[in-house]
Amino acid sequence: MHCATRSIRTPVADAIPATGPVLAVDGLSVVLRTRGGEATILDAVTLAADAGETVALVGESGAGKTMLALAVMGLLPDAMA
């Protein structure tokens, strides 16, 4: 499975002072433990979004987009994080 991100800069983004990313993820991995063993859901995901950027996360069904969003927001159960 493959996920990709695409960044689009707008004129508004150029007017915002650069202070570094407002969202940065570096090496995020999520492992799901099941009765049959462990399954790596996300493996070393890295991304950044600067102020004023629009970022889209696209990928096939089951590629891990929702797991990535839940992990970034801290909404995964402790047993999964």
mmCIF file of the N, C-alpha and C atoms, coordinates in Angstrom:
data_MODEL
# 
_entry.id   MODEL 
# 
loop_
_atom_site.group_PDB 
_atom_site.id 
_atom_site.type_symbol 
_atom_site.label_atom_id 
_atom_site.label_alt_id 
_atom_site.label_comp_id 
_atom_site.label_asym_id 
_atom_site.label_entity_id 
_atom_site.label_seq_id 
_atom_site.pdbx_PDB_ins_code 
_atom_site.Cartn_x 
_atom_site.Cartn_y 
_atom_site.Cartn_z 
_atom_site.occupancy 
_atom_site.B_iso_or_equiv 
_atom_site.pdbx_formal_charge 
_atom_site.auth_seq_id 
_atom_site.auth_comp_id 
_atom_site.auth_asym_id 
_atom_site.auth_atom_id 
_atom_site.pdbx_PDB_model_num 
ATOM 1   N N  . MET A 1 1  ? 0.838  -1.179  0.000  1.00 0.00 ? 1  MET A N  1 
ATOM 2   C CA . MET A 1 1  ? 0.000  0.000   0.000  1.00 0.00 ? 1  MET A CA 1 
ATOM 3   C C  . MET A 1 1  ? 0.876  1.231   0.000  1.00 0.00 ? 1  MET A C  1 
ATOM 4   N N  . HIS A 1 2  ? 0.378  2.293   -0.571 1.00 0.00 ? 2  HIS A N  1 
ATOM 5   C CA . HIS A 1 2  ? 1.181  3.494   -0.711 1.00 0.00 ? 2  HIS A CA 1 
ATOM 6   C C  . HIS A 1 2  ? 0.345  4.715   -0.367 1.00 0.00 ? 2  HIS A C  1 
ATOM 7   N N  . CYS A 1 3  ? 0.903  5.598   0.443  1.00 0.00 ? 3  CYS A N  1 
ATOM 8   C CA . CYS A 1 3  ? 0.281  6.877   0.749  1.00 0.00 ? 3  CYS A CA 1 
ATOM 9   C C  . CYS A 1 3  ? 1.169  7.970   0.211  1.00 0.00 ? 3  CYS A C  1 
ATOM 10  N N  . ALA A 1 4  ? 0.583  9.058   -0.198 1.00 0.00 ? 4  ALA A N  1 
ATOM 11  C CA . ALA A 1 4  ? 1.372  10.183  -0.698 1.00 0.00 ? 4  ALA A CA 1 
ATOM 12  C C  . ALA A 1 4  ? 0.774  11.471  -0.163 1.00 0.00 ? 4  ALA A C  1 
ATOM 13  N N  . THR A 1 5  ? 1.602  12.479  -0.027 1.00 0.00 ? 5  THR A N  1 
ATOM 14  C CA . THR A 1 5  ? 1.118  13.790  0.366  1.00 0.00 ? 5  THR A CA 1 
ATOM 15  C C  . THR A 1 5  ? 1.466  14.782  -0.714 1.00 0.00 ? 5  THR A C  1 
ATOM 16  N N  . ARG A 1 6  ? 0.672  15.823  -0.803 1.00 0.00 ? 6  ARG A N  1 
ATOM 17  C CA . ARG A 1 6  ? 0.918  16.881  -1.771 1.00 0.00 ? 6  ARG A CA 1 
ATOM 18  C C  . ARG A 1 6  ? 0.677  18.206  -1.073 1.00 0.00 ? 6  ARG A C  1 
ATOM 19  N N  . SER A 1 7  ? 1.561  19.144  -1.277 1.00 0.00 ? 7  SER A N  1 
ATOM 20  C CA . SER A 1 7  ? 1.467  20.444  -0.629 1.00 0.00 ? 7  SER A CA 1 
ATOM 21  C C  . SER A 1 7  ? 1.174  21.517  -1.660 1.00 0.00 ? 7  SER A C  1 
ATOM 22  N N  . ILE A 1 8  ? 0.256  22.419  -1.341 1.00 0.00 ? 8  ILE A N  1 
ATOM 23  C CA . ILE A 1 8  ? -0.094 23.522  -2.226 1.00 0.00 ? 8  ILE A CA 1 
ATOM 24  C C  . ILE A 1 8  ? 0.121  24.821  -1.469 1.00 0.00 ? 8  ILE A C  1 
ATOM 25  N N  . ARG A 1 9  ? 0.945  25.705  -2.005 1.00 0.00 ? 9  ARG A N  1 
ATOM 26  C CA . ARG A 1 9  ? 1.182  27.001  -1.366 1.00 0.00 ? 9  ARG A CA 1 
ATOM 27  C C  . ARG A 1 9  ? 0.232  28.028  -1.977 1.00 0.00 ? 9  ARG A C  1 
ATOM 28  N N  . THR A 1 10 ? -0.282 28.896  -1.126 1.00 0.00 ? 10 THR A N  1 
ATOM 29  C CA . THR A 1 10 ? -1.186 29.945  -1.588 1.00 0.00 ? 10 THR A CA 1 
ATOM 30  C C  . THR A 1 10 ? -0.556 31.302  -1.309 1.00 0.00 ? 10 THR A C  1 
ATOM 31  N N  . PRO A 1 11 ? -1.029 32.373  -1.969 1.00 0.00 ? 11 PRO A N  1 
ATOM 32  C CA . PRO A 1 11 ? -0.478 33.704  -1.690 1.00 0.00 ? 11 PRO A CA 1 
ATOM 33  C C  . PRO A 1 11 ? -0.589 34.081  -0.214 1.00 0.00 ? 11 PRO A C  1 
ATOM 34  N N  . VAL A 1 12 ? -1.631 33.618  0.472  1.00 0.00 ? 12 VAL A N  1 
ATOM 35  C CA . VAL A 1 12 ? -1.782 33.911  1.897  1.00 0.00 ? 12 VAL A CA 1 
ATOM 36  C C  . VAL A 1 12 ? -0.609 33.319  2.672  1.00 0.00 ? 12 VAL A C  1 
ATOM 37  N N  . ALA A 1 13 ? -0.180 32.132  2.284  1.00 0.00 ? 13 ALA A N  1 
ATOM 38  C CA . ALA A 1 13 ? 0.932  31.486  2.983  1.00 0.00 ? 13 ALA A CA 1 
ATOM 39  C C  . ALA A 1 13 ? 2.197  32.319  2.886  1.00 0.00 ? 13 ALA A C  1 
ATOM 40  N N  . ASP A 1 14 ? 2.394  33.014  1.786  1.00 0.00 ? 14 ASP A N  1 
ATOM 41  C CA . ASP A 1 14 ? 3.588  33.834  1.624  1.00 0.00 ? 14 ASP A CA 1 
ATOM 42  C C  . ASP A 1 14 ? 3.573  35.043  2.557  1.00 0.00 ? 14 ASP A C  1 
ATOM 43  N N  . ALA A 1 15 ? 2.390  35.467  3.005  1.00 0.00 ? 15 ALA A N  1 
ATOM 44  C CA . ALA A 1 15 ? 2.280  36.634  3.885  1.00 0.00 ? 15 ALA A CA 1 
ATOM 45  C C  . ALA A 1 15 ? 2.483  36.271  5.353  1.00 0.00 ? 15 ALA A C  1 
ATOM 46  N N  . ILE A 1 16 ? 2.448  34.987  5.689  1.00 0.00 ? 16 ILE A N  1 
ATOM 47  C CA . ILE A 1 16 ? 2.604  34.543  7.073  1.00 0.00 ? 16 ILE A CA 1 
ATOM 48  C C  . ILE A 1 16 ? 4.092  34.358  7.357  1.00 0.00 ? 16 ILE A C  1 
ATOM 49  N N  . PRO A 1 17 ? 4.597  34.967  8.427  1.00 0.00 ? 17 PRO A N  1 
ATOM 50  C CA . PRO A 1 17 ? 6.024  34.807  8.733  1.00 0.00 ? 17 PRO A CA 1 
ATOM 51  C C  . PRO A 1 17 ? 6.378  33.335  8.958  1.00 0.00 ? 17 PRO A C  1 
ATOM 52  N N  . ALA A 1 18 ? 7.508  32.924  8.426  1.00 0.00 ? 18 ALA A N  1 
ATOM 53  C CA . ALA A 1 18 ? 7.959  31.537  8.580  1.00 0.00 ? 18 ALA A CA 1 
ATOM 54  C C  . ALA A 1 18 ? 8.464  31.322  10.004 1.00 0.00 ? 18 ALA A C  1 
ATOM 55  N N  . THR A 1 19 ? 7.836  30.417  10.728 1.00 0.00 ? 19 THR A N  1 
ATOM 56  C CA . THR A 1 19 ? 8.247  30.104  12.096 1.00 0.00 ? 19 THR A CA 1 
ATOM 57  C C  . THR A 1 19 ? 8.472  28.615  12.263 1.00 0.00 ? 19 THR A C  1 
ATOM 58  N N  . GLY A 1 20 ? 8.527  27.894  11.179 1.00 0.00 ? 20 GLY A N  1 
ATOM 59  C CA . GLY A 1 20 ? 8.635  26.451  11.252 1.00 0.00 ? 20 GLY A CA 1 
ATOM 60  C C  . GLY A 1 20 ? 7.285  25.813  11.051 1.00 0.00 ? 20 GLY A C  1 
ATOM 61  N N  . PRO A 1 21 ? 7.260  24.505  10.959 1.00 0.00 ? 21 PRO A N  1 
ATOM 62  C CA . PRO A 1 21 ? 5.998  23.815  10.695 1.00 0.00 ? 21 PRO A CA 1 
ATOM 63  C C  . PRO A 1 21 ? 5.023  23.929  11.864 1.00 0.00 ? 21 PRO A C  1 
ATOM 64  N N  . VAL A 1 22 ? 3.738  24.002  11.535 1.00 0.00 ? 22 VAL A N  1 
ATOM 65  C CA . VAL A 1 22 ? 2.704  23.985  12.568 1.00 0.00 ? 22 VAL A CA 1 
ATOM 66  C C  . VAL A 1 22 ? 2.334  22.547  12.917 1.00 0.00 ? 22 VAL A C  1 
ATOM 67  N N  . LEU A 1 23 ? 2.700  21.631  12.029 1.00 0.00 ? 23 LEU A N  1 
ATOM 68  C CA . LEU A 1 23 ? 2.531  20.207  12.287 1.00 0.00 ? 23 LEU A CA 1 
ATOM 69  C C  . LEU A 1 23 ? 3.765  19.499  11.757 1.00 0.00 ? 23 LEU A C  1 
ATOM 70  N N  . ALA A 1 24 ? 4.406  18.726  12.599 1.00 0.00 ? 24 ALA A N  1 
ATOM 71  C CA . ALA A 1 24 ? 5.570  17.947  12.176 1.00 0.00 ? 24 ALA A CA 1 
ATOM 72  C C  . ALA A 1 24 ? 5.472  16.547  12.769 1.00 0.00 ? 24 ALA A C  1 
ATOM 73  N N  . VAL A 1 25 ? 5.610  15.564  11.931 1.00 0.00 ? 25 VAL A N  1 
ATOM 74  C CA . VAL A 1 25 ? 5.596  14.165  12.344 1.00 0.00 ? 25 VAL A CA 1 
ATOM 75  C C  . VAL A 1 25 ? 6.900  13.564  11.840 1.00 0.00 ? 25 VAL A C  1 
ATOM 76  N N  . ASP A 1 26 ? 7.631  12.913  12.726 1.00 0.00 ? 26 ASP A N  1 
ATOM 77  C CA . ASP A 1 26 ? 8.931  12.367  12.342 1.00 0.00 ? 26 ASP A CA 1 
ATOM 78  C C  . ASP A 1 26 ? 9.067  10.925  12.820 1.00 0.00 ? 26 ASP A C  1 
ATOM 79  N N  . GLY A 1 27 ? 9.018  9.992   11.882 1.00 0.00 ? 27 GLY A N  1 
ATOM 80  C CA . GLY A 1 27 ? 9.237  8.585   12.209 1.00 0.00 ? 27 GLY A CA 1 
ATOM 81  C C  . GLY A 1 27 ? 8.104  7.917   12.965 1.00 0.00 ? 27 GLY A C  1 
ATOM 82  N N  . LEU A 1 28 ? 6.866  8.328   12.727 1.00 0.00 ? 28 LEU A N  1 
ATOM 83  C CA . LEU A 1 28 ? 5.717  7.760   13.438 1.00 0.00 ? 28 LEU A CA 1 
ATOM 84  C C  . LEU A 1 28 ? 5.436  6.330   12.973 1.00 0.00 ? 28 LEU A C  1 
ATOM 85  N N  . SER A 1 29 ? 5.359  5.420   13.912 1.00 0.00 ? 29 SER A N  1 
ATOM 86  C CA . SER A 1 29 ? 5.003  4.027   13.618 1.00 0.00 ? 29 SER A CA 1 
ATOM 87  C C  . SER A 1 29 ? 3.872  3.603   14.536 1.00 0.00 ? 29 SER A C  1 
ATOM 88  N N  . VAL A 1 30 ? 2.971  2.792   14.017 1.00 0.00 ? 30 VAL A N  1 
ATOM 89  C CA . VAL A 1 30 ? 1.874  2.234   14.804 1.00 0.00 ? 30 VAL A CA 1 
ATOM 90  C C  . VAL A 1 30 ? 1.850  0.731   14.554 1.00 0.00 ? 30 VAL A C  1 
ATOM 91  N N  . VAL A 1 31 ? 1.864  -0.040  15.639 1.00 0.00 ? 31 VAL A N  1 
ATOM 92  C CA . VAL A 1 31 ? 1.827  -1.502  15.550 1.00 0.00 ? 31 VAL A CA 1 
ATOM 93  C C  . VAL A 1 31 ? 0.559  -1.983  16.248 1.00 0.00 ? 31 VAL A C  1 
ATOM 94  N N  . LEU A 1 32 ? -0.196 -2.790  15.553 1.00 0.00 ? 32 LEU A N  1 
ATOM 95  C CA . LEU A 1 32 ? -1.425 -3.364  16.095 1.00 0.00 ? 32 LEU A CA 1 
ATOM 96  C C  . LEU A 1 32 ? -1.118 -4.773  16.590 1.00 0.00 ? 32 LEU A C  1 
ATOM 97  N N  . ARG A 1 33 ? -1.413 -5.026  17.859 1.00 0.00 ? 33 ARG A N  1 
ATOM 98  C CA . ARG A 1 33 ? -1.188 -6.350  18.430 1.00 0.00 ? 33 ARG A CA 1 
ATOM 99  C C  . ARG A 1 33 ? -2.499 -7.144  18.372 1.00 0.00 ? 33 ARG A C  1 
ATOM 100 N N  . THR A 1 34 ? -2.438 -8.317  17.775 1.00 0.00 ? 34 THR A N  1 
ATOM 101 C CA . THR A 1 34 ? -3.615 -9.170  17.660 1.00 0.00 ? 34 THR A CA 1 
ATOM 102 C C  . THR A 1 34 ? -3.273 -10.553 18.212 1.00 0.00 ? 34 THR A C  1 
ATOM 103 N N  . ARG A 1 35 ? -4.248 -11.421 18.274 1.00 0.00 ? 35 ARG A N  1 
ATOM 104 C CA . ARG A 1 35 ? -4.005 -12.795 18.735 1.00 0.00 ? 35 ARG A CA 1 
ATOM 105 C C  . ARG A 1 35 ? -3.033 -13.516 17.805 1.00 0.00 ? 35 ARG A C  1 
ATOM 106 N N  . GLY A 1 36 ? -3.023 -13.121 16.533 1.00 0.00 ? 36 GLY A N  1 
ATOM 107 C CA . GLY A 1 36 ? -2.147 -13.760 15.566 1.00 0.00 ? 36 GLY A CA 1 
ATOM 108 C C  . GLY A 1 36 ? -0.752 -13.165 15.500 1.00 0.00 ? 36 GLY A C  1 
ATOM 109 N N  . GLY A 1 37 ? -0.490 -12.150 16.306 1.00 0.00 ? 37 GLY A N  1 
ATOM 110 C CA . GLY A 1 37 ? 0.819  -11.504 16.304 1.00 0.00 ? 37 GLY A CA 1 
ATOM 111 C C  . GLY A 1 37 ? 0.699  -9.997  16.134 1.00 0.00 ? 37 GLY A C  1 
ATOM 112 N N  . GLU A 1 38 ? 1.753  -9.394  15.646 1.00 0.00 ? 38 GLU A N  1 
ATOM 113 C CA . GLU A 1 38 ? 1.775  -7.943  15.465 1.00 0.00 ? 38 GLU A CA 1 
ATOM 114 C C  . GLU A 1 38 ? 1.702  -7.591  13.988 1.00 0.00 ? 38 GLU A C  1 
ATOM 115 N N  . ALA A 1 39 ? 1.015  -6.473  13.683 1.00 0.00 ? 39 ALA A N  1 
ATOM 116 C CA . ALA A 1 39 ? 0.918  -5.962  12.321 1.00 0.00 ? 39 ALA A CA 1 
ATOM 117 C C  . ALA A 1 39 ? 1.329  -4.495  12.342 1.00 0.00 ? 39 ALA A C  1 
ATOM 118 N N  . THR A 1 40 ? 2.282  -4.133  11.521 1.00 0.00 ? 40 THR A N  1 
ATOM 119 C CA . THR A 1 40 ? 2.698  -2.737  11.433 1.00 0.00 ? 40 THR A CA 1 
ATOM 120 C C  . THR A 1 40 ? 1.708  -1.998  10.550 1.00 0.00 ? 40 THR A C  1 
ATOM 121 N N  . ILE A 1 41 ? 1.000  -1.045  11.141 1.00 0.00 ? 41 ILE A N  1 
ATOM 122 C CA . ILE A 1 41 ? -0.014 -0.277  10.426 1.00 0.00 ? 41 ILE A CA 1 
ATOM 123 C C  . ILE A 1 41 ? 0.633  0.935   9.756  1.00 0.00 ? 41 ILE A C  1 
ATOM 124 N N  . LEU A 1 42 ? 1.496  1.627   10.479 1.00 0.00 ? 42 LEU A N  1 
ATOM 125 C CA . LEU A 1 42 ? 2.263  2.765   9.957  1.00 0.00 ? 42 LEU A CA 1 
ATOM 126 C C  . LEU A 1 42 ? 3.725  2.509   10.273 1.00 0.00 ? 42 LEU A C  1 
ATOM 127 N N  . ASP A 1 43 ? 4.599  2.773   9.323  1.00 0.00 ? 43 ASP A N  1 
ATOM 128 C CA . ASP A 1 43 ? 6.011  2.489   9.512  1.00 0.00 ? 43 ASP A CA 1 
ATOM 129 C C  . ASP A 1 43 ? 6.853  3.707   9.165  1.00 0.00 ? 43 ASP A C  1 
ATOM 130 N N  . ALA A 1 44 ? 7.342  4.401   10.190 1.00 0.00 ? 44 ALA A N  1 
ATOM 131 C CA . ALA A 1 44 ? 8.269  5.533   10.042 1.00 0.00 ? 44 ALA A CA 1 
ATOM 132 C C  . ALA A 1 44 ? 7.733  6.638   9.141  1.00 0.00 ? 44 ALA A C  1 
ATOM 133 N N  . VAL A 1 45 ? 6.494  7.088   9.410  1.00 0.00 ? 45 VAL A N  1 
ATOM 134 C CA . VAL A 1 45 ? 5.885  8.166   8.626  1.00 0.00 ? 45 VAL A CA 1 
ATOM 135 C C  . VAL A 1 45 ? 6.481  9.508   9.055  1.00 0.00 ? 45 VAL A C  1 
ATOM 136 N N  . THR A 1 46 ? 6.864  10.306  8.078  1.00 0.00 ? 46 THR A N  1 
ATOM 137 C CA . THR A 1 46 ? 7.404  11.640  8.333  1.00 0.00 ? 46 THR A CA 1 
ATOM 138 C C  . THR A 1 46 ? 6.692  12.630  7.419  1.00 0.00 ? 46 THR A C  1 
ATOM 139 N N  . LEU A 1 47 ? 6.221  13.737  7.974  1.00 0.00 ? 47 LEU A N  1 
ATOM 140 C CA . LEU A 1 47 ? 5.610  14.796  7.175  1.00 0.00 ? 47 LEU A CA 1 
ATOM 141 C C  . LEU A 1 47 ? 5.651  16.091  7.961  1.00 0.00 ? 47 LEU A C  1 
ATOM 142 N N  . ALA A 1 48 ? 5.494  17.207  7.260  1.00 0.00 ? 48 ALA A N  1 
ATOM 143 C CA . ALA A 1 48 ? 5.453  18.521  7.909  1.00 0.00 ? 48 ALA A CA 1 
ATOM 144 C C  . ALA A 1 48 ? 4.509  19.418  7.128  1.00 0.00 ? 48 ALA A C  1 
ATOM 145 N N  . ALA A 1 49 ? 3.837  20.305  7.830  1.00 0.00 ? 49 ALA A N  1 
ATOM 146 C CA . ALA A 1 49 ? 2.947  21.293  7.213  1.00 0.00 ? 49 ALA A CA 1 
ATOM 147 C C  . ALA A 1 49 ? 3.259  22.652  7.812  1.00 0.00 ? 49 ALA A C  1 
ATOM 148 N N  . ASP A 1 50 ? 3.594  23.586  6.954  1.00 0.00 ? 50 ASP A N  1 
ATOM 149 C CA . ASP A 1 50 ? 3.881  24.952  7.391  1.00 0.00 ? 50 ASP A CA 1 
ATOM 150 C C  . ASP A 1 50 ? 2.602  25.762  7.490  1.00 0.00 ? 50 ASP A C  1 
ATOM 151 N N  . ALA A 1 51 ? 2.658  26.858  8.223  1.00 0.00 ? 51 ALA A N  1 
ATOM 152 C CA . ALA A 1 51 ? 1.515  27.756  8.354  1.00 0.00 ? 51 ALA A CA 1 
ATOM 153 C C  . ALA A 1 51 ? 1.073  28.221  6.969  1.00 0.00 ? 51 ALA A C  1 
ATOM 154 N N  . GLY A 1 52 ? -0.226 28.175  6.716  1.00 0.00 ? 52 GLY A N  1 
ATOM 155 C CA . GLY A 1 52 ? -0.776 28.629  5.451  1.00 0.00 ? 52 GLY A CA 1 
ATOM 156 C C  . GLY A 1 52 ? -0.765 27.589  4.350  1.00 0.00 ? 52 GLY A C  1 
ATOM 157 N N  . GLU A 1 53 ? -0.153 26.446  4.584  1.00 0.00 ? 53 GLU A N  1 
ATOM 158 C CA . GLU A 1 53 ? -0.136 25.389  3.572  1.00 0.00 ? 53 GLU A CA 1 
ATOM 159 C C  . GLU A 1 53 ? -1.420 24.576  3.644  1.00 0.00 ? 53 GLU A C  1 
ATOM 160 N N  . THR A 1 54 ? -1.813 24.064  2.508  1.00 0.00 ? 54 THR A N  1 
ATOM 161 C CA . THR A 1 54 ? -2.878 23.082  2.433  1.00 0.00 ? 54 THR A CA 1 
ATOM 162 C C  . THR A 1 54 ? -2.222 21.762  2.091  1.00 0.00 ? 54 THR A C  1 
ATOM 163 N N  . VAL A 1 55 ? -2.437 20.760  2.924  1.00 0.00 ? 55 VAL A N  1 
ATOM 164 C CA . VAL A 1 55 ? -1.828 19.463  2.717  1.00 0.00 ? 55 VAL A CA 1 
ATOM 165 C C  . VAL A 1 55 ? -2.935 18.429  2.596  1.00 0.00 ? 55 VAL A C  1 
ATOM 166 N N  . ALA A 1 56 ? -2.836 17.586  1.573  1.00 0.00 ? 56 ALA A N  1 
ATOM 167 C CA . ALA A 1 56 ? -3.808 16.512  1.384  1.00 0.00 ? 56 ALA A CA 1 
ATOM 168 C C  . ALA A 1 56 ? -3.102 15.181  1.546  1.00 0.00 ? 56 ALA A C  1 
ATOM 169 N N  . LEU A 1 57 ? -3.727 14.286  2.254  1.00 0.00 ? 57 LEU A N  1 
ATOM 170 C CA . LEU A 1 57 ? -3.211 12.930  2.424  1.00 0.00 ? 57 LEU A CA 1 
ATOM 171 C C  . LEU A 1 57 ? -4.106 12.019  1.608  1.00 0.00 ? 57 LEU A C  1 
ATOM 172 N N  . VAL A 1 58 ? -3.536 11.369  0.618  1.00 0.00 ? 58 VAL A N  1 
ATOM 173 C CA . VAL A 1 58 ? -4.317 10.503  -0.262 1.00 0.00 ? 58 VAL A CA 1 
ATOM 174 C C  . VAL A 1 58 ? -3.711 9.112   -0.290 1.00 0.00 ? 58 VAL A C  1 
ATOM 175 N N  . GLY A 1 59 ? -4.524 8.139   -0.558 1.00 0.00 ? 59 GLY A N  1 
ATOM 176 C CA . GLY A 1 59 ? -4.040 6.768   -0.655 1.00 0.00 ? 59 GLY A CA 1 
ATOM 177 C C  . GLY A 1 59 ? -5.197 5.814   -0.826 1.00 0.00 ? 59 GLY A C  1 
ATOM 178 N N  . GLU A 1 60 ? -4.852 4.584   -1.115 1.00 0.00 ? 60 GLU A N  1 
ATOM 179 C CA . GLU A 1 60 ? -5.860 3.550   -1.310 1.00 0.00 ? 60 GLU A CA 1 
ATOM 180 C C  . GLU A 1 60 ? -6.609 3.275   -0.008 1.00 0.00 ? 60 GLU A C  1 
ATOM 181 N N  . SER A 1 61 ? -7.747 2.651   -0.145 1.00 0.00 ? 61 SER A N  1 
ATOM 182 C CA . SER A 1 61 ? -8.504 2.210   1.016  1.00 0.00 ? 61 SER A CA 1 
ATOM 183 C C  . SER A 1 61 ? -7.639 1.248   1.818  1.00 0.00 ? 61 SER A C  1 
ATOM 184 N N  . GLY A 1 62 ? -7.553 1.479   3.115  1.00 0.00 ? 62 GLY A N  1 
ATOM 185 C CA . GLY A 1 62 ? -6.756 0.606   3.962  1.00 0.00 ? 62 GLY A CA 1 
ATOM 186 C C  . GLY A 1 62 ? -5.283 0.960   4.012  1.00 0.00 ? 62 GLY A C  1 
ATOM 187 N N  . ALA A 1 63 ? -4.901 2.101   3.424  1.00 0.00 ? 63 ALA A N  1 
ATOM 188 C CA . ALA A 1 63 ? -3.484 2.484   3.371  1.00 0.00 ? 63 ALA A CA 1 
ATOM 189 C C  . ALA A 1 63 ? -2.981 3.091   4.680  1.00 0.00 ? 63 ALA A C  1 
ATOM 190 N N  . GLY A 1 64 ? -3.885 3.483   5.590  1.00 0.00 ? 64 GLY A N  1 
ATOM 191 C CA . GLY A 1 64 ? -3.463 4.002   6.885  1.00 0.00 ? 64 GLY A CA 1 
ATOM 192 C C  . GLY A 1 64 ? -3.729 5.478   7.106  1.00 0.00 ? 64 GLY A C  1 
ATOM 193 N N  . LYS A 1 65 ? -4.511 6.107   6.235  1.00 0.00 ? 65 LYS A N  1 
ATOM 194 C CA . LYS A 1 65 ? -4.792 7.546   6.373  1.00 0.00 ? 65 LYS A CA 1 
ATOM 195 C C  . LYS A 1 65 ? -5.489 7.866   7.691  1.00 0.00 ? 65 LYS A C  1 
ATOM 196 N N  . THR A 1 66 ? -6.500 7.110   8.031  1.00 0.00 ? 66 THR A N  1 
ATOM 197 C CA . THR A 1 66 ? -7.241 7.359   9.269  1.00 0.00 ? 66 THR A CA 1 
ATOM 198 C C  . THR A 1 66 ? -6.378 7.056   10.483 1.00 0.00 ? 66 THR A C  1 
ATOM 199 N N  . MET A 1 67 ? -5.613 5.979   10.446 1.00 0.00 ? 67 MET A N  1 
ATOM 200 C CA . MET A 1 67 ? -4.714 5.659   11.559 1.00 0.00 ? 67 MET A CA 1 
ATOM 201 C C  . MET A 1 67 ? -3.694 6.772   11.765 1.00 0.00 ? 67 MET A C  1 
ATOM 202 N N  . LEU A 1 68 ? -3.177 7.323   10.675 1.00 0.00 ? 68 LEU A N  1 
ATOM 203 C CA . LEU A 1 68 ? -2.225 8.430   10.781 1.00 0.00 ? 68 LEU A CA 1 
ATOM 204 C C  . LEU A 1 68 ? -2.884 9.627   11.461 1.00 0.00 ? 68 LEU A C  1 
ATOM 205 N N  . ALA A 1 69 ? -4.077 9.991   11.007 1.00 0.00 ? 69 ALA A N  1 
ATOM 206 C CA . ALA A 1 69 ? -4.786 11.136  11.604 1.00 0.00 ? 69 ALA A CA 1 
ATOM 207 C C  . ALA A 1 69 ? -5.074 10.891  13.079 1.00 0.00 ? 69 ALA A C  1 
ATOM 208 N N  . LEU A 1 70 ? -5.548 9.702   13.427 1.00 0.00 ? 70 LEU A N  1 
ATOM 209 C CA . LEU A 1 70 ? -5.844 9.393   14.827 1.00 0.00 ? 70 LEU A CA 1 
ATOM 210 C C  . LEU A 1 70 ? -4.582 9.419   15.684 1.00 0.00 ? 70 LEU A C  1 
ATOM 211 N N  . ALA A 1 71 ? -3.485 8.898   15.148 1.00 0.00 ? 71 ALA A N  1 
ATOM 212 C CA . ALA A 1 71 ? -2.234 8.892   15.908 1.00 0.00 ? 71 ALA A CA 1 
ATOM 213 C C  . ALA A 1 71 ? -1.712 10.309  16.135 1.00 0.00 ? 71 ALA A C  1 
ATOM 214 N N  . VAL A 1 72 ? -1.786 11.144  15.098 1.00 0.00 ? 72 VAL A N  1 
ATOM 215 C CA . VAL A 1 72 ? -1.310 12.528  15.214 1.00 0.00 ? 72 VAL A CA 1 
ATOM 216 C C  . VAL A 1 72 ? -2.132 13.294  16.250 1.00 0.00 ? 72 VAL A C  1 
ATOM 217 N N  . MET A 1 73 ? -3.437 13.020  16.298 1.00 0.00 ? 73 MET A N  1 
ATOM 218 C CA . MET A 1 73 ? -4.308 13.703  17.260 1.00 0.00 ? 73 MET A CA 1 
ATOM 219 C C  . MET A 1 73 ? -4.272 13.067  18.642 1.00 0.00 ? 73 MET A C  1 
ATOM 220 N N  . GLY A 1 74 ? -3.542 11.959  18.796 1.00 0.00 ? 74 GLY A N  1 
ATOM 221 C CA . GLY A 1 74 ? -3.461 11.289  20.086 1.00 0.00 ? 74 GLY A CA 1 
ATOM 222 C C  . GLY A 1 74 ? -4.720 10.554  20.469 1.00 0.00 ? 74 GLY A C  1 
ATOM 223 N N  . LEU A 1 75 ? -5.467 10.068  19.469 1.00 0.00 ? 75 LEU A N  1 
ATOM 224 C CA . LEU A 1 75 ? -6.753 9.428   19.737 1.00 0.00 ? 75 LEU A CA 1 
ATOM 225 C C  . LEU A 1 75 ? -6.720 7.909   19.625 1.00 0.00 ? 75 LEU A C  1 
ATOM 226 N N  . LEU A 1 76 ? -5.551 7.316   19.454 1.00 0.00 ? 76 LEU A N  1 
ATOM 227 C CA . LEU A 1 76 ? -5.471 5.858   19.435 1.00 0.00 ? 76 LEU A CA 1 
ATOM 228 C C  . LEU A 1 76 ? -5.515 5.324   20.869 1.00 0.00 ? 76 LEU A C  1 
ATOM 229 N N  . PRO A 1 77 ? -6.140 4.169   21.068 1.00 0.00 ? 77 PRO A N  1 
ATOM 230 C CA . PRO A 1 77 ? -6.099 3.558   22.401 1.00 0.00 ? 77 PRO A CA 1 
ATOM 231 C C  . PRO A 1 77 ? -4.651 3.268   22.801 1.00 0.00 ? 77 PRO A C  1 
ATOM 232 N N  . ASP A 1 78 ? -4.358 3.307   24.082 1.00 0.00 ? 78 ASP A N  1 
ATOM 233 C CA . ASP A 1 78 ? -2.991 3.061   24.561 1.00 0.00 ? 78 ASP A CA 1 
ATOM 234 C C  . ASP A 1 78 ? -2.430 1.738   24.074 1.00 0.00 ? 78 ASP A C  1 
ATOM 235 N N  . ALA A 1 79 ? -3.281 0.753   23.934 1.00 0.00 ? 79 ALA A N  1 
ATOM 236 C CA . ALA A 1 79 ? -2.818 -0.561  23.498 1.00 0.00 ? 79 ALA A CA 1 
ATOM 237 C C  . ALA A 1 79 ? -2.304 -0.533  22.070 1.00 0.00 ? 79 ALA A C  1 
ATOM 238 N N  . MET A 1 80 ? -2.659 0.485   21.278 1.00 0.00 ? 80 MET A N  1 
ATOM 239 C CA . MET A 1 80 ? -2.226 0.566   19.888 1.00 0.00 ? 80 MET A CA 1 
ATOM 240 C C  . MET A 1 80 ? -1.059 1.528   19.708 1.00 0.00 ? 80 MET A C  1 
ATOM 241 N N  . ALA A 1 81 ? -0.912 2.482   20.585 1.00 0.00 ? 81 ALA A N  1 
ATOM 242 C CA . ALA A 1 81 ? 0.076  3.535   20.382 1.00 0.00 ? 81 ALA A CA 1 
ATOM 243 C C  . ALA A 1 81 ? 1.477  3.044   20.619 1.00 0.00 ? 81 ALA A C  1 
# 
